[in-house]
Amino acid sequence: DSLADASAGPVLVRAHGEPPATYRQAVEKGIDIIDCTCPVVLQLQQRIRNAYAEVSQKGGRVVIFGRIGHAEVLGLVGQTGGDALVVETPDMLRKAVEDGQIDTKAPLEVFSQTTGSPETFSDICRYLRGIMAEPSLLHVHNTICSQVSSRHSQLSEFAASHDVIIFVSGKYSSNGNVLFQLCKRVNARSYRISSEAGLDPSWLRDGDSVGVCGATSTPKWLLEKIAGALGRFKTVS
């Protein structure tokens, strides 16, 4: 019901994409769509749609690693008519198996939200490999964006090389949540802010090296602005 309250257009579809139902509603209401869906997400939607068409005929299902309710995930689930199973953690997956939501003797097509954690996705796939009746029944699709994957390893090194990390991103950014938690695991003195106003001098000590970084979507100018504010009294990179 994305367009339930819309009566005029055009309507912009953001980078996360939308389920097929949104486009059908647009046609029914005569609303023009300006589609800004990320090409990587569009390709993933097509892959899930094709995989579901095939696996559903064999009694199997599609599993998507991602955050429940996230805009991109809603669009991905929509490619299966709402029939895909979404899991956020290995524990959630284990619970789904225990509840019978996954048949380990039937084909399984596994995908990830493009901004998912490579480490968590690897854990999920490792668990599935250990429980499937036949290895050939499990088909893992590594659909995490390459920029996100490479950013994880770079960010780990960056967080470890500084005394303090100032992480900049929107409060509700899924990618920001994942990357900040990565920084926090590597460096306990990691702090998240969305603007210069969030800086707290008590986080810093004399002689600290401070690193400023952010989510994939955090604009460079904002990082530079915050680095400039910190640079007035600390060493920042």
N, CA, C and O of each residue as an XYZ file, in Angstrom:
948
protein
N       0.811     -1.208      0.000
C       0.000      0.000      0.000
C       0.851      1.269      0.000
O       0.473      2.277      0.596
N       2.002      1.213     -0.672
C       2.908      2.352     -0.677
C       2.271      3.607     -1.250
O       2.611      4.716     -0.838
N       1.345      3.445     -2.201
C       0.736      4.599     -2.864
C      -0.732      4.760     -2.484
O      -1.488      5.429     -3.189
N      -1.135      4.155     -1.380
C      -2.545      4.189     -0.987
C      -3.072      5.604     -0.820
O      -4.226      5.883     -1.145
N      -2.227      6.499     -0.314
C      -2.669      7.874     -0.060
C      -2.248      8.849     -1.142
O      -2.488     10.051     -1.030
N      -1.623      8.336     -2.187
C      -1.159      9.223     -3.262
C      -2.276      9.452     -4.277
O      -2.995      8.525     -4.652
N      -2.405     10.689     -4.707
C      -3.452     11.002     -5.677
C      -2.895     11.716     -6.905
O      -3.602     11.905     -7.895
N      -1.639     12.106     -6.836
C      -1.030     12.806     -7.964
C       0.447     12.448     -8.015
O       1.017     11.968     -7.035
N       1.042     12.680     -9.139
C       2.450     12.347     -9.291
C       3.227     13.539     -9.783
O       2.706     14.654     -9.805
N       4.443     13.329    -10.173
C       5.107     12.017    -10.176
C       5.558     11.607     -8.772
O       5.636     12.432     -7.862
N       5.855     10.301     -8.621
C       6.356      9.756     -7.360
C       7.755      9.210     -7.589
O       7.993      8.457     -8.533
N       8.680      9.597     -6.715
C      10.065      9.151     -6.839
C      10.282      7.885     -6.023
O       9.943      7.831     -4.841
N      10.844      6.875     -6.657
C      11.235      5.643     -5.963
C      12.708      5.773     -5.609
O      13.549      5.920     -6.497
N      13.029      5.721     -4.316
C      14.411      5.916     -3.889
C      15.274      4.702     -4.195
O      14.782      3.691     -4.695
N      16.558      4.808     -3.895
C      17.547      3.798     -4.285
C      17.247      2.410     -3.754
O      17.631      1.421     -4.378
N      16.567      2.308     -2.612
C      16.274      1.002     -2.018
C      15.310      0.178     -2.866
O      15.265     -1.045     -2.733
N      14.544      0.824     -3.728
C      13.614      0.095     -4.575
C      12.274     -0.154     -3.907
O      12.075      0.170     -2.737
N      11.359     -0.734     -4.670
C       9.997     -1.012     -4.216
C       9.550     -2.381     -4.736
O      10.098     -2.880     -5.718
N       8.556     -2.988     -4.080
C       8.008     -4.252     -4.580
C       7.156     -4.020     -5.819
O       6.748     -2.887     -6.074
N       6.879     -5.056     -6.592
C       6.060     -4.913     -7.805
C       4.705     -4.270     -7.546
O       4.177     -3.578     -8.417
N       4.134     -4.486     -6.365
C       2.811     -3.940     -6.057
C       2.781     -2.428     -6.164
O       1.756     -1.857     -6.539
N       3.879     -1.770     -5.843
C       3.933     -0.311     -5.918
C       3.761      0.160     -7.351
O       3.052      1.133     -7.611
N       4.406     -0.526     -8.272
C       4.317     -0.141     -9.685
C       2.918     -0.426    -10.236
O       2.405      0.324    -11.067
N       2.312     -1.508     -9.769
C       0.946     -1.801    -10.210
C      -0.021     -0.721     -9.715
O      -0.911     -0.287    -10.448
N       0.167     -0.295     -8.465
C      -0.684      0.762     -7.918
C      -0.517      2.058     -8.706
O      -1.480      2.787     -8.941
N       0.713      2.328     -9.106
C       0.985      3.554     -9.869
C       0.225      3.547    -11.194
O      -0.348      4.559    -11.599
N       0.229      2.393    -11.864
C      -0.487      2.264    -13.133
C      -1.987      2.447    -12.915
O      -2.652      3.146    -13.680
N      -2.518      1.811    -11.861
C      -3.952      1.903    -11.568
C      -4.385      3.333    -11.260
O      -5.494      3.737    -11.612
N      -3.523      4.090    -10.611
C      -3.851      5.457    -10.214
C      -3.419      6.502    -11.239
O      -3.688      7.693    -11.082
N      -2.747      6.037    -12.289
C      -2.274      6.963    -13.305
C      -1.143      7.846    -12.823
O      -1.003      8.986    -13.268
N      -0.337      7.324    -11.917
C       0.768      8.085    -11.335
C       2.069      7.744    -12.056
O       2.394      6.573    -12.248
N       2.805      8.775    -12.453
C       4.105      8.569    -13.080
C       5.156      8.252    -12.015
O       5.181      8.860    -10.946
N       6.017      7.293    -12.329
C       7.085      6.893    -11.423
C       8.425      7.410    -11.940
O       8.765      7.209    -13.106
N       9.171      8.066    -11.082
C      10.565      8.404    -11.370
C      11.395      7.372    -10.608
O      11.564      7.480     -9.394
N      11.904      6.391    -11.312
C      12.536      5.244    -10.669
C      14.035      5.472    -10.473
O      14.813      5.437    -11.427
N      14.419      5.703     -9.233
C      15.832      5.913     -8.883
C      16.421      4.703     -8.159
O      17.417      4.820     -7.446
N      15.796      3.543     -8.349
C      16.304      2.333     -7.713
C      17.744      2.072     -8.154
O      18.065      2.152     -9.339
N      18.598      1.763     -7.194
C      20.004      1.454     -7.482
C      20.075      0.285     -8.469
O      19.365     -0.705     -8.293
N      20.912      0.381     -9.497
C      21.034     -0.714    -10.473
C      21.402     -2.049     -9.826
O      20.968     -3.104    -10.288
N      22.198     -2.005     -8.764
C      22.579     -3.232     -8.064
C      21.347     -3.867     -7.416
O      21.188     -5.088     -7.430
N      20.482     -3.029     -6.850
C      19.257     -3.527     -6.225
C      18.304     -4.069     -7.286
O      17.675     -5.107     -7.079
N      18.192     -3.382     -8.412
C      17.335     -3.856     -9.504
C      17.772     -5.242     -9.976
O      16.939     -6.118    -10.208
N      19.065     -5.429    -10.113
C      19.588     -6.725    -10.533
C      19.283     -7.797     -9.495
O      18.946     -8.928     -9.845
N      19.400     -7.441     -8.221
C      19.096     -8.389     -7.150
C      17.618     -8.756     -7.151
O      17.265     -9.918     -6.949
N      16.759     -7.777     -7.376
C      15.327     -8.059     -7.451
C      15.038     -9.079     -8.547
O      14.258    -10.010     -8.347
N      15.671     -8.900     -9.704
C      15.459     -9.820    -10.826
C      15.959    -11.224    -10.491
O      15.316    -12.216    -10.833
N      17.091    -11.301     -9.831
C      17.654    -12.607     -9.471
C      16.745    -13.337     -8.483
O      16.540    -14.546     -8.594
N      16.208    -12.602     -7.529
C      15.301    -13.230     -6.560
C      14.008    -13.664     -7.237
O      13.476    -14.736     -6.948
N      13.512    -12.834     -8.131
C      12.279    -13.173     -8.856
C      12.472    -14.467     -9.655
O      11.611    -15.347     -9.637
N      13.600    -14.575    -10.349
C      13.880    -15.771    -11.152
C      14.081    -17.005    -10.269
O      13.588    -18.092    -10.572
N      14.818    -16.809     -9.169
C      15.093    -17.939     -8.266
C      13.801    -18.447     -7.635
O      13.603    -19.654     -7.492
N      12.932    -17.528     -7.264
C      11.676    -17.932     -6.636
C      10.789    -18.696     -7.611
O      10.151    -19.682     -7.242
N      10.754    -18.237     -8.851
C       9.930    -18.910     -9.850
C      10.359    -20.362    -10.020
O       9.528    -21.236    -10.266
N      11.651    -20.614     -9.889
C      12.169    -21.966    -10.067
C      12.053    -22.800     -8.795
O      11.591    -23.939     -8.836
N      12.477    -22.226     -7.658
C      12.531    -23.033     -6.430
C      11.152    -23.337     -5.867
O      10.956    -24.369     -5.225
N      10.202    -22.449     -6.101
C       8.853    -22.682     -5.570
C       8.182    -23.876     -6.250
O       7.291    -24.504     -5.677
N       8.614    -24.183     -7.471
C       8.064    -25.332     -8.178
C       8.607    -26.653     -7.627
O       8.075    -27.726     -7.911
N       9.682    -26.551     -6.831
C      10.333    -27.747     -6.298
C      10.084    -27.912     -4.797
O      10.708    -28.753     -4.149
N       9.179    -27.113     -4.255
C       8.886    -27.223     -2.835
C       9.898    -26.548     -1.930
O       9.859    -26.727     -0.713
N      10.807    -25.771     -2.511
C      11.817    -25.067     -1.728
C      11.410    -23.635     -1.451
O      10.259    -23.259     -1.668
N      12.353    -22.831     -0.970
C      12.025    -21.442     -0.705
C      13.235    -20.536     -0.800
O      14.378    -20.986     -0.887
N      12.949    -19.253     -0.781
C      13.972    -18.210     -0.816
C      14.173    -17.671      0.597
O      13.208    -17.364      1.297
N      15.430    -17.560      1.008
C      15.790    -16.964      2.297
C      16.590    -15.702      2.029
O      17.540    -15.711      1.246
N      16.202    -14.622      2.681
C      16.903    -13.347      2.506
C      17.480    -12.893      3.842
O      16.751    -12.746      4.823
N      18.784    -12.672      3.874
C      19.432    -12.108      5.053
C      19.314    -10.588      4.963
O      19.835     -9.972      4.034
N      18.631     -9.992      5.931
C      18.458     -8.544      5.910
C      17.643     -8.093      7.104
O      17.204     -8.903      7.921
N      17.449     -6.791      7.191
C      16.704     -6.244      8.322
C      15.220     -6.226      7.995
O      14.802     -5.625      7.005
N      14.436     -6.880      8.819
C      12.990     -6.944      8.627
C      12.403     -5.535      8.637
O      12.668     -4.748      9.546
N      11.610     -5.229      7.624
C      10.977     -3.923      7.535
C      11.792     -2.881      6.798
O      11.286     -1.793      6.524
N      13.052     -3.183      6.465
C      13.879     -2.234      5.724
C      13.309     -2.086      4.311
O      12.802     -3.045      3.730
N      13.402     -0.876      3.774
C      12.794     -0.597      2.466
C      13.320     -1.523      1.373
O      12.536     -2.029      0.570
N      14.613     -1.751      1.331
C      15.163     -2.636      0.303
C      14.641     -4.052      0.473
O      14.284     -4.710     -0.505
N      14.596     -4.525      1.717
C      14.140     -5.887      1.993
C      12.670     -6.052      1.612
O      12.283     -7.092      1.080
N      11.860     -5.049      1.875
C      10.446     -5.108      1.476
C      10.324     -5.265     -0.034
O       9.480     -6.013     -0.528
N      11.175     -4.552     -0.757
C      11.163     -4.666     -2.214
C      11.606     -6.035     -2.689
O      11.088     -6.555     -3.677
N      12.566     -6.620     -1.984
C      13.061     -7.953     -2.352
C      12.024     -9.024     -2.057
O      11.782     -9.911     -2.876
N      11.416     -8.936     -0.889
C      10.375     -9.902     -0.527
C       9.203     -9.813     -1.504
O       8.559    -10.815     -1.812
N       8.942     -8.611     -1.979
C       7.848     -8.417     -2.930
C       8.037     -9.187     -4.223
O       7.063     -9.492     -4.911
N       9.282     -9.505     -4.562
C       9.547    -10.271     -5.782
C       9.063    -11.710     -5.658
O       8.945    -12.417     -6.658
N       8.784    -12.142     -4.431
C       8.302    -13.509     -4.196
C       6.833    -13.509     -3.771
O       6.312    -14.528     -3.320
N       6.180    -12.377     -3.916
C       4.794    -12.293     -3.483
C       4.649    -12.400     -1.974
O       3.608    -12.817     -1.467
N       5.710    -12.018     -1.256
C       5.679    -12.070      0.210
C       6.029    -13.420      0.784
O       5.871    -13.636      1.986
N       6.507    -14.352     -0.054
C       6.730    -15.729      0.387
C       8.152    -16.002      0.879
O       8.421    -17.086      1.397
N       9.065    -15.043      0.728
C      10.443    -15.260      1.162
C      10.546    -15.194      2.685
O       9.772    -14.500      3.344
N      11.511    -15.925      3.226
C      11.789    -15.880      4.665
C      12.932    -14.905      4.896
O      14.000    -15.045      4.300
N      12.714    -13.917      5.756
C      13.750    -12.928      6.072
C      14.328    -13.247      7.444
O      13.585    -13.446      8.406
N      15.658    -13.296      7.532
C      16.329    -13.535      8.812
C      17.379    -12.456      9.032
O      18.062    -12.042      8.096
N      17.500    -12.009     10.264
C      18.459    -10.954     10.596
C      19.728    -11.496     11.230
O      20.780    -10.863     11.149
N      19.643    -12.657     11.857
C      20.775    -13.226     12.584
C      20.792    -14.744     12.445
O      19.787    -15.349     12.071
N      21.941    -15.361     12.747
C      21.992    -16.832     12.746
C      21.007    -17.434     13.744
O      20.417    -18.478     13.469
N      20.821    -16.799     14.887
C      19.870    -17.311     15.879
C      18.445    -17.310     15.337
O      17.677    -18.239     15.587
N      18.097    -16.261     14.593
C      16.761    -16.194     13.994
C      16.598    -17.302     12.957
O      15.522    -17.885     12.822
N      17.658    -17.582     12.239
C      17.615    -18.656     11.253
C      17.436    -20.007     11.932
O      16.624    -20.820     11.490
N      18.189    -20.254     13.005
C      18.064    -21.519     13.731
C      16.652    -21.719     14.260
O      16.116    -22.827     14.228
N      16.059    -20.645     14.744
C      14.688    -20.711     15.248
C      13.722    -21.068     14.115
O      12.788    -21.846     14.309
N      13.956    -20.494     12.935
C      13.101    -20.785     11.781
C      13.198    -22.250     11.386
O      12.202    -22.868     11.010
N      14.402    -22.802     11.474
C      14.593    -24.222     11.157
C      13.862    -25.081     12.182
O      13.180    -26.040     11.822
N      14.005    -24.735     13.463
C      13.339    -25.490     14.536
C      11.819    -25.439     14.404
O      11.125    -26.396     14.746
N      11.305    -24.302     13.901
C       9.854    -24.136     13.751
C       9.320    -24.754     12.461
O       8.118    -24.710     12.199
N      10.203    -25.322     11.667
C       9.769    -25.966     10.438
C       9.545    -25.034      9.266
O       8.922    -25.420      8.277
N      10.045    -23.808      9.362
C       9.878    -22.869      8.250
C      10.839    -23.168      7.100
O      10.668    -22.672      5.986
N      11.833    -23.973      7.383
C      12.787    -24.388      6.361
C      12.836    -25.909      6.322
O      13.025    -26.561      7.349
N      12.664    -26.464      5.135
C      12.754    -27.903      4.927
C      14.168    -28.207      4.440
O      14.528    -27.845      3.320
N      14.963    -28.861      5.264
C      16.360    -29.120      4.919
C      16.520    -30.159      3.810
O      17.631    -30.427      3.352
N      15.395    -30.742      3.383
C      15.453    -31.711      2.293
C      14.952    -31.118      0.976
O      14.829    -31.819     -0.028
N      14.665    -29.816      0.999
C      14.164    -29.129     -0.199
C      15.152    -28.033     -0.609
O      15.936    -27.566      0.217
N      15.117    -27.623     -1.872
C      16.050    -26.594     -2.353
C      15.901    -25.274     -1.600
O      14.807    -24.891     -1.184
N      17.036    -24.591     -1.440
C      17.062    -23.325     -0.727
C      17.900    -22.328     -1.525
O      19.047    -22.608     -1.876
N      17.318    -21.167     -1.805
C      18.034    -20.094     -2.491
C      18.269    -18.979     -1.473
O      17.313    -18.412     -0.944
N      19.532    -18.663     -1.198
C      19.875    -17.715     -0.136
C      20.492    -16.449     -0.723
O      21.452    -16.502     -1.492
N      19.919    -15.316     -0.342
C      20.390    -14.006     -0.802
C      20.639    -13.096      0.399
O      20.240    -13.405      1.521
N      21.306    -11.969      0.143
C      21.515    -10.968      1.188
C      21.078     -9.596      0.706
O      21.199     -9.268     -0.474
N      20.574     -8.811      1.624
C      20.387     -7.382      1.399
C      21.734     -6.817      0.948
O      22.773     -7.257      1.441
N      21.741     -5.869      0.038
C      23.007     -5.386     -0.538
C      23.929     -4.748      0.496
O      25.145     -4.720      0.307
N      23.359     -4.236      1.589
C      24.180     -3.570      2.606
C      24.382     -4.438      3.842
O      24.735     -3.930      4.906
N      24.162     -5.735      3.710
C      24.299     -6.638      4.849
C      25.745     -6.828      5.286
O      26.679     -6.537      4.539
N      25.911     -7.318      6.499
C      27.244     -7.602      7.034
C      27.799     -8.868      6.392
O      27.170     -9.922      6.487
N      28.955     -8.795      5.743
C      29.553    -10.002      5.148
C      29.830    -11.079      6.186
O      29.680    -12.268      5.905
N      30.237    -10.665      7.389
C      30.555    -11.635      8.434
C      29.304    -12.415      8.875
O      29.342    -13.639      9.003
N      28.210    -11.700      9.103
C      26.981    -12.361      9.540
C      26.409    -13.242      8.435
O      25.916    -14.336      8.707
N      26.471    -12.774      7.197
C      25.982    -13.569      6.073
C      26.796    -14.856      5.951
O      26.247    -15.919      5.661
N      28.097    -14.756      6.171
C      28.957    -15.937      6.124
C      28.568    -16.929      7.213
O      28.550    -18.137      6.978
N      28.256    -16.422      8.405
C      27.837    -17.301      9.509
C      26.534    -18.014      9.173
O      26.375    -19.200      9.463
N      25.610    -17.294      8.564
C      24.314    -17.871      8.192
C      24.498    -18.980      7.154
O      23.902    -20.051      7.265
N      25.315    -18.713      6.162
C      25.532    -19.708      5.112
C      26.278    -20.926      5.648
O      26.012    -22.056      5.238
N      27.215    -20.690      6.568
C      27.947    -21.807      7.174
C      26.991    -22.726      7.944
O      27.107    -23.949      7.881
N      26.061    -22.126      8.660
C      25.083    -22.916      9.412
C      24.215    -23.750      8.467
O      23.969    -24.930      8.715
N      23.759    -23.126      7.392
C      22.905    -23.839      6.445
C      23.644    -24.993      5.776
O      23.066    -26.055      5.545
N      24.907    -24.785      5.469
C      25.684    -25.865      4.849
C      25.771    -27.084      5.767
O      25.878    -28.221      5.306
N      25.724    -26.828      7.058
C      25.850    -27.911      8.017
C      24.571    -28.681      8.281
O      24.613    -29.759      8.873
N      23.423    -28.142      7.850
C      22.155    -28.815      8.169
C      21.409    -29.352      6.954
O      20.487    -30.153      7.108
N      21.787    -28.927      5.745
C      21.065    -29.384      4.566
C      21.310    -30.867      4.320
O      22.421    -31.364      4.506
N      20.265    -31.565      3.902
C      20.356    -33.009      3.663
C      21.362    -33.320      2.559
O      22.093    -34.307      2.638
N      21.396    -32.479      1.535
C      22.336    -32.636      0.429
C      22.956    -31.285      0.102
O      22.234    -30.291      0.012
N      24.273    -31.218     -0.078
C      24.920    -29.939     -0.398
C      24.357    -29.276     -1.650
O      24.313    -28.050     -1.743
N      23.929    -30.087     -2.604
C      23.431    -29.544     -3.873
C      22.102    -28.802     -3.727
O      21.688    -28.087     -4.640
N      21.434    -28.968     -2.589
C      20.142    -28.301     -2.377
C      20.307    -26.829     -1.995
O      19.362    -26.047     -2.095
N      21.510    -26.459     -1.557
C      21.747    -25.095     -1.088
C      22.436    -24.265     -2.165
O      23.507    -24.619     -2.657
N      21.801    -23.159     -2.516
C      22.372    -22.244     -3.496
C      22.544    -20.869     -2.849
O      21.567    -20.165     -2.593
N      23.787    -20.504     -2.593
C      24.102    -19.230     -1.937
C      24.479    -18.195     -2.984
O      25.344    -18.432     -3.828
N      23.823    -17.054     -2.919
C      24.106    -15.949     -3.839
C      24.720    -14.803     -3.035
O      24.051    -14.207     -2.191
N      25.979    -14.499     -3.294
C      26.648    -13.414     -2.568
C      26.239    -12.085     -3.193
O      26.869    -11.611     -4.138
N      25.188    -11.497     -2.660
C      24.612    -10.288     -3.264
C      24.874     -9.038     -2.440
O      24.189     -8.031     -2.614
N      25.857     -9.086     -1.544
C      26.249     -7.881     -0.814
C      27.035     -7.000     -1.775
O      27.927     -7.480     -2.474
N      26.708     -5.720     -1.811
C      27.369     -4.776     -2.716
C      28.879     -4.832     -2.505
O      29.341     -4.843     -1.364
N      29.649     -4.867     -3.585
C      31.110     -4.973     -3.483
C      31.717     -3.792     -2.739
O      32.721     -3.945     -2.044
N      31.112     -2.612     -2.882
C      31.619     -1.443     -2.160
C      31.433     -1.618     -0.656
O      32.278     -1.200      0.135
N      30.325     -2.237     -0.273
C      30.066     -2.483      1.152
C      31.039     -3.521      1.680
O      31.585     -3.353      2.770
N      31.268     -4.598      0.924
C      32.170     -5.663      1.356
C      33.582     -5.141      1.584
O      34.199     -5.420      2.612
N      34.088     -4.382      0.613
C      35.448     -3.861      0.743
C      35.551     -2.845      1.870
O      36.597     -2.715      2.506
N      34.463     -2.128      2.112
C      34.456     -1.120      3.168
C      34.609     -1.757      4.551
O      35.186     -1.147      5.452
N      34.103     -2.963      4.722
C      34.193     -3.633      6.015
C      35.648     -3.867      6.416
O      36.046     -3.542      7.535
N      36.443     -4.432      5.499
C      37.840     -4.718      5.830
C      38.627     -3.430      6.023
O      39.462     -3.345      6.923
N      38.371     -2.433      5.192
C      39.071     -1.153      5.306
C      38.722     -0.459      6.617
O      39.582      0.132      7.270
N      37.451     -0.539      6.990
C      36.997      0.135      8.194
C      37.564     -0.538      9.450
O      37.872      0.142     10.429
N      37.701     -1.851      9.427
C      38.287     -2.561     10.560
C      39.714     -2.079     10.816
O      40.098     -1.815     11.956
N      40.487     -1.969      9.745
C      41.864     -1.494      9.864
C      41.892     -0.046     10.343
O      42.719      0.324     11.176
N      40.991      0.764      9.816
C      40.937      2.181     10.176
C      40.598      2.350     11.653
O      41.228      3.140     12.357
N      39.594      1.601     12.119
C      39.174      1.718     13.517
C      40.268      1.274     14.474
O      40.414      1.837     15.559
N      41.034      0.268     14.077
C      42.103     -0.254     14.936
C      43.314      0.672     14.991
O      44.121      0.591     15.917
N      43.439      1.544     14.006
C      44.636      2.397     13.919
C      44.480      3.740     14.617
O      45.390      4.568     14.566
N      43.322      3.975     15.280
C      43.088      5.231     15.984
C      42.641      4.984     17.423
O      42.103      3.928     17.756
N      42.879      5.982     18.261
C      42.441      5.882     19.655
C      40.932      6.045     19.771
O      40.282      5.378     20.576
N      40.382      6.948     18.950
C      38.947      7.255     18.987
C      38.402      7.272     17.573
O      39.060      7.756     16.651
N      37.200      6.745     17.402
C      36.515      6.786     16.104
C      35.230      7.589     16.243
O      34.407      7.311     17.115
N      35.065      8.576     15.389
C      33.815      9.319     15.284
C      33.128      8.841     14.008
O      33.597      9.109     12.901
N      32.025      8.139     14.173
C      31.304      7.566     13.030
C      30.088      8.436     12.727
O      29.296      8.747     13.616
N      29.952      8.820     11.467
C      28.913      9.768     11.060
C      27.912      9.110     10.129
O      28.273      8.627      9.055
N      26.653      9.093     10.543
C      25.601      8.579      9.661
C      24.242      8.930     10.234
O      24.129      9.327     11.394
N      23.213      8.782      9.417
C      21.856      9.003      9.880
C      21.473      7.962     10.919
O      21.960      6.832     10.889
N      20.610      8.344     11.824
C      20.209      7.472     12.927
C      19.563      6.184     12.437
O      19.727      5.132     13.055
N      18.826      6.260     11.327
C      18.068      5.096     10.855
C      18.715      4.399      9.662
O      18.076      3.577      9.005
N      19.968      4.717      9.380
C      20.667      4.086      8.262
C      21.027      2.646      8.600
O      21.767      2.400      9.553
N      20.508      1.687      7.828
C      20.819      0.277      8.071
C      22.303      0.016      7.863
O      22.939     -0.653      8.678
N      22.846      0.533      6.793
C      24.262      0.390      6.514
C      25.091      1.045      7.615
O      26.122      0.512      8.027
N      24.631      2.208      8.088
C      25.318      2.895      9.178
C      25.332      2.068     10.450
O      26.346      2.013     11.147
N      24.212      1.425     10.759
C      24.139      0.579     11.960
C      25.155     -0.552     11.898
O      25.854     -0.825     12.873
N      25.230     -1.206     10.744
C      26.142     -2.340     10.578
C      27.594     -1.887     10.704
O      28.383     -2.514     11.410
N      27.949     -0.795     10.017
C      29.336     -0.343     10.008
C      29.758      0.244     11.357
O      30.905      0.081     11.775
N      28.842      0.917     12.028
C      29.187      1.443     13.346
C      29.451      0.312     14.327
O      30.398      0.386     15.111
N      28.634     -0.730     14.297
C      28.842     -1.864     15.189
C      30.176     -2.549     14.891
O      30.831     -3.067     15.795
N      30.567     -2.548     13.625
C      31.869     -3.089     13.251
C      32.980     -2.271     13.911
O      33.913     -2.833     14.484
N      32.877     -0.943     13.827
C      33.869     -0.065     14.468
C      33.912     -0.305     15.969
O      34.984     -0.361     16.572
N      32.739     -0.445     16.561
C      32.620     -0.613     18.004
C      33.279     -1.916     18.454
O      33.891     -1.967     19.521
N      33.153     -2.970     17.642
C      33.786     -4.243     17.994
C      35.304     -4.129     17.962
O      35.999     -4.714     18.792
N      35.807     -3.376     17.002
C      37.253     -3.226     16.847
C      37.815     -2.210     17.846
O      38.896     -2.404     18.400
N      37.074     -1.137     18.063
C      37.533     -0.044     18.920
C      36.386      0.385     19.833
O      35.411      0.981     19.374
N      36.506      0.078     21.126
C      35.437      0.387     22.081
C      35.170      1.881     22.203
O      34.081      2.293     22.603
N      36.157      2.681     21.862
C      35.975      4.139     21.930
C      35.494      4.678     20.580
O      36.083      5.596     20.010
N      34.436      4.094     20.101
C      33.790      4.540     18.859
C      32.470      5.204     19.217
O      31.706      4.681     20.028
N      32.202      6.352     18.614
C      30.997      7.124     18.930
C      30.299      7.511     17.630
O      30.938      7.835     16.629
N      28.970      7.469     17.678
C      28.183      7.751     16.468
C      27.443      9.071     16.597
O      26.798      9.339     17.610
N      27.543      9.885     15.564
C      26.828     11.160     15.523
C      26.248     11.351     14.127
O      26.667     10.693     13.175
N      25.296     12.243     14.014
C      24.721     12.541     12.697
C      25.083     13.946     12.223
O      24.873     14.285     11.058
N      25.633     14.769     13.136
C      26.027     16.128     12.764
C      27.075     16.630     13.747
O      27.348     15.986     14.760
N      27.653     17.772     13.445
C      28.670     18.375     14.304
C      28.140     18.621     15.715
O      28.897     18.576     16.684
N      26.843     18.878     15.824
C      26.241     19.166     17.126
C      26.337     17.986     18.087
O      26.219     18.163     19.300
N      26.546     16.798     17.563
C      26.608     15.617     18.415
C      27.962     15.361     19.050
O      28.093     14.455     19.873
N      28.974     16.141     18.686
C      30.315     15.937     19.236
C      30.348     16.238     20.730
O      29.752     17.209     21.196
N      31.052     15.392     21.467
C      31.180     15.561     22.915
C      32.668     15.563     23.272
O      33.325     14.531     23.133
N      33.219     16.696     23.729
C      34.649     16.793     24.052
C      35.114     15.776     25.087
O      36.298     15.442     25.140
N      34.187     15.279     25.917
C      34.577     14.334     26.964
C      35.009     12.986     26.395
O      35.613     12.178     27.100
N      34.702     12.742     25.118
C      35.112     11.500     24.492
C      36.626     11.456     24.252
O      37.204     10.381     24.090
N      37.255     12.623     24.233
C      38.641     12.745     23.798
C      39.595     13.048     24.947
O      39.242     13.713     25.921
N      40.825     12.534     24.800
C      41.881     12.789     25.772
C      43.061     13.427     25.061
O      43.199     13.308     23.844
N      43.900     14.097     25.812
C      45.081     14.719     25.223
C      45.940     13.667     24.529
O      46.226     12.605     25.082
N      46.336     13.987     23.319
C      47.198     13.080     22.569
C      46.470     12.039     21.750
O      47.112     11.287     21.017
N      45.149     11.965     21.846
C      44.383     10.982     21.076
C      44.495     11.233     19.572
O      44.489     12.373     19.108
N      44.594     10.150     18.842
C      44.444     10.201     17.388
C      42.981      9.866     17.098
O      42.480      8.825     17.523
N      42.305     10.749     16.375
C      40.871     10.578     16.134
C      40.611     10.315     14.654
O      41.064     11.072     13.796
N      39.886      9.246     14.360
C      39.516      8.932     12.992
C      38.047      9.242     12.755
O      37.197      8.916     13.584
N      37.749      9.866     11.631
C      36.372     10.202     11.273
C      35.980      9.384     10.045
O      36.678      9.408      9.032
N      34.879      8.670     10.134
C      34.407      7.859      9.017
C      32.888      7.816      9.052
O      32.274      8.410      9.938
N      32.275      7.122      8.102
C      30.817      7.105      8.066
C      30.254      5.984      7.222
O      30.984      5.113      6.748
N      28.946      6.015      7.041
C      28.246      5.016      6.238
C      28.541      5.230      4.754
O      29.120      6.243      4.363
N      28.140      4.280      3.954
C      28.360      4.377      2.518
C      27.715      5.633      1.937
O      28.240      6.228      0.996
N      26.574      6.032      2.501
C      25.837      7.180      1.976
C      26.192      8.505      2.660
O      25.654      9.547      2.285
N      27.087      8.485      3.655
C      27.449      9.729      4.334
C      28.231     10.627      3.386
O      29.254     10.200      2.852
N      27.778     11.869      3.159
C      28.474     12.743      2.207
C      29.856     13.158      2.694
O      30.077     13.354      3.890
N      30.773     13.285      1.759
C      32.156     13.637      2.087
C      32.234     14.994      2.774
O      33.041     15.194      3.683
N      31.383     15.934      2.332
C      31.452     17.275      2.910
C      31.129     17.261      4.407
O      31.671     18.057      5.174
N      30.231     16.340      4.816
C      29.875     16.257      6.231
C      31.034     15.678      7.041
O      31.321     16.143      8.145
N      31.695     14.667      6.492
C      32.862     14.104      7.166
C      33.955     15.160      7.322
O      34.592     15.259      8.371
N      34.160     15.943      6.270
C      35.187     16.989      6.310
C      34.833     18.078      7.307
O      35.707     18.609      7.993
N      33.557     18.408      7.388
C      33.113     19.431      8.337
C      33.382     18.992      9.772
O      33.868     19.778     10.586
N      33.068     17.746     10.075
C      33.267     17.231     11.431
C      34.753     17.068     11.731
O      35.200     17.342     12.845
N      35.518     16.621     10.735
C      36.964     16.511     10.923
C      37.567     17.885     11.197
O      38.484     18.019     12.007
N      37.046     18.900     10.516
C      37.536     20.259     10.734
C      37.257     20.741     12.142
O      38.101     21.386     12.764
N      36.060     20.424     12.651
C      35.700     20.824     14.013
C      36.610     20.144     15.032
O      37.035     20.769     16.003
N      36.907     18.871     14.812
C      37.789     18.139     15.716
C      39.240     18.589     15.570
O      39.997     18.629     16.540
N      39.605     18.926     14.342
C      40.982     19.311     14.057
C      41.450     20.549     14.778
O      42.648     20.828     14.828
N      40.526     21.290     15.333
C      40.915     22.512     16.057
C      41.584     22.183     17.380
O      42.260     23.027     17.967
N      41.392     20.936     17.856
C      42.031     20.596     19.115
C      42.551     19.163     19.197
O      43.047     18.748     20.244
N      42.443     18.398     18.102
C      42.961     17.035     18.121
C      43.566     16.689     16.758
O      43.344     17.380     15.764
N      44.351     15.579     16.745
C      44.893     15.047     15.501
C      43.838     14.149     14.862
O      43.428     13.148     15.449
N      43.408     14.508     13.670
C      42.308     13.801     13.014
C      42.747     13.308     11.645
O      43.546     13.959     10.972
N      42.212     12.127     11.221
C      42.465     11.645      9.856
C      41.154     11.177      9.254
O      41.126     10.730      8.107
